[in-house]
Amino acid sequence: MVELLPLSPVPLYSQLKELLRGRILDGTYPPHSRMPSESELGKAFDVSRITVRQALGDLQKEGLIFKIHGKGTFVAKPKAFQNVTTLQGLAESMTQMGYEVLNRLRSFRHVPASALVAARLQLEEGSPVTEIRRVRLINREPVSLEITWLPKAVGEKLEKADLATRDIFLILENDCGIPLGHADLAIDAVLADGDLTQALEVEEGAPIMRIERLTHAADGTPLDFEHLYYRGDAFQYRLRIDRQKGPQA
């Protein structure tokens, strides 16, 4: 039995929370399995029910477990997440954490720019742009639908690229020799329509996180405009925000 340290400056509930989190993440408690009851955990770790309740409450707030009234506490399916403190493609970020990322190419075509796309890429409305639609799969499960628009002169360079396994960002930088600078993001939520239900294998009306991202080349030129649609039950965007230090009133 793993023992908690009652004389540690770390509270017992926090020690228990970290221990249980470790067991959830390493698969000891697999997704959708029933967790031991509060009394069982209390006996196993020689702590009070209040301590167990605090630990489980924190794990529930983190989305690692969920409760069903009258049935008990169960392990949630962990969400994949991407930190957005730096500009990275999905595969570039996720493979560093051990995930497999594949892409299902739905279409690659040259189309007239809509008013929105033209405005973002600083083109005339109706100018030719390349539109790429891909479903992104993490560990073989569809997680996002990615719609990308690029100026046609840039998009033509991607026609023979490996869009099934590579991020567009890396292709632009490594194959096309275009260094990237920064991106502007806007995040909101939508409900899944027919196209999203088919692409992401969710029910119609399911919550979808939508990200509008405009990526600029290093010289500031708008280069890559995207709508990214993420399944709300399978993915998180995480970012750190620091409070600006300055004179206090």
N, C-alpha and C positions, 0 to 999 in steps of 0.2 A: 504493500500500500504506500502510495506517495503521501508524505506527511507535510502539512503546512507548518509554518514557523510562527508560533504565537508571540515570540519576543521580537520578531522583525518589525522595523518601522513601517513596513508595507502592511496595510490593513488586511485582515484575514479574507474578507470578501473579495478584495482585489487579487490576492494570491490565488484564491479559488477560481476567480473569473479567468485569469491568465492560464491556469492549468486546464480548465475546461475548454477555453478557446483553442489551446494547442491540440487537444484531443479531437476537436471538431475539424480543425484545419488539416491534421495528419490522417484523417479518415477513421480514427478509432470509433468516433460516433459519425457514421456516414449520413449523407443527406437523406432527409425524410425518416430517419430512424427516431424512435422514441428515446428521450433522455431519461436517466434515472429520476425518480421522484425526489421532491425536496427532502423527505425523511430518509430516503436511501442515500442521497448525497451527504446529508448531515451525519449519518452513521459512518459512511465510508471515510469521511475526512474529519470526523470528530469536531464538528462545528454546529452552531445553533441553526435553527431553521431560518432565523432572520438573516444570518450571514449568507446562507444559500440563496435566499430570496433576493438579496441585494446583488449577488453575483449573476444570477439568472436574469434579473431585471436589466443589468448593464449589457449582457449578451443579447437580450431581446432588442434593446435600443440600437445596437450595432447591426441588427438584421441577421444575426447568426442562428437564432432560434425563434420559434413562434409557438404560441399556446393555443390549444383547442379546448374549449370549455368542456369539462367532464371527461376528457380523454388524456390530457397530459401535455407535456412540452416536447416539441419535435425539433430536429435539426433542419435549418433552412438550407436550400441550395445556395451555395456561396455565389455572389455576383463577381464577375470579372470587373476590373476597374482600370482606368487609365489616369495617371496624373497629368495635368495640363499646365504644369509650371514651365515646361519647355515645349518647343514645337517639334512634335514627332508624329509619324504615321502610326496607325493602329498596330501593324505587325512589328514595327520597329520597337514600340513600347512593350507589347505583350510578350514577344518571344524572349525578352530579357527576364521575364518572370516565369518562364517555363511553359507558356501556352503555345499551342499550335494554331496558327492563323492561316486560313486558306480563303480564297476569293472565288466566288461564282460569278463569272462575267455574264451579265444579262444582255447588254447591248453596248456597241461602240459605233457611234455615228456622228456625222457632221450635220448640224442643224442651224437654222437662223437663230440668232440670239434674241431671247425675249427681252422685254423692257427691263426686267429686274436683272437678268444676267448681263445685259449690255451695260447697265449702270454700274454694276459691281466691277466689271472688267474694263470699264472706261472705253467702251466701243460704241459704235453706232448701232441702234436697234436694227435687227435683221442681219447684222454682220455674221459671217460664218464662224461658228464655234464648234469645238469637239465636245460631245456629251458622252460620258462613260457611266454606266450603271453597273454596280457590283454589289452582291450580297457578301458580307464579311462573315466568315464562320470562325468561331473560337472553339477549339477542341471538337470540331465537326458539327457544332450547333449554330444555326443562323442567329446572329446577334444584331447586325445592322444592315441597312440598305444605304449605300453611298452613291449619290449622284454628283458627278464632277463635271464642271464646264471649264474648258481652257480655250484660249485663242487658237484658231485652227492651225496656224503655223507651228504652234507648240504641240497641239494634239496629234498632228500628223507624225511627229517623231515617236509617239507612243504606240503606233499601230502594230508594230512587230515586237513590242515589249512583252515581257512575261507578267501579265496583269493578274494571273491566277495565284501567284505566290509572292509578288513584290508590292511594296508600297509605292504609290505614285510619287511621293516626295523623294524617295531614294532614286527612282528612275530619272526624275527631273535633274537631280543633282549629279548623279554618277554617270548616267548615260547621255544626258543632254547638256551637261556642263553648266546648269543654271543654279547658282547658289541661292538658297532661300533666306529670307530675312525674318519677317514676322507675320503673324496672323491675327485677324480680328474675329472674335466669336460672339455669337448671340445664341442664347439657349431658351427654348420654350417647350411646351408640351402639346401634343396633338393626339387625336384618336385614330386608331388604325383604320384605313379605308381598304377597299378591295385589293389594291396593288400591294399594300404593306402586309395584309393578312397572308397573301400568297408568298411574298418574298421572305417574311420573317416567321411564318408558321405560327401566327397568333390568331386569336379570335377577332372578328370585326368589332371595333370600339375599344380594343385594348389600349392602355396608355402607352404612348411612344414619346421618347425624348427626342426632340429635333434640335440639331445644332446647325446654324448657318456659319460657315467658316470661309473667310476670304484670306488667302495666303498671298503674300507679296514676295517678289524676288528681293535679293539683297539691295538692289538699287531703288527699291520702293515701288516698282511697277506691279500692279495687280496681275496675278498669274493664274491662280487656281481658285475657283469659286465652287463651294460644295454645299449640299444639303445632306446631312448625316442623320439618319433615323435609327435610333437605338431602342431595342426592346426594354421597356421599363422594368421587367422582372429579371433581367439577365446582365445588366451592365450599369456601371457608375462612372461618372466623371468626377475626379477629385482634384481639388486645388487648395493651395495654402495662400491665405491672405494675411499680410502683416499690417498692423496698425502703423500709420505713418507717424514717426516721431517728430515732434516739433514743439514750439512754444505752447504751453498750456494756458488757457484763459483763467 
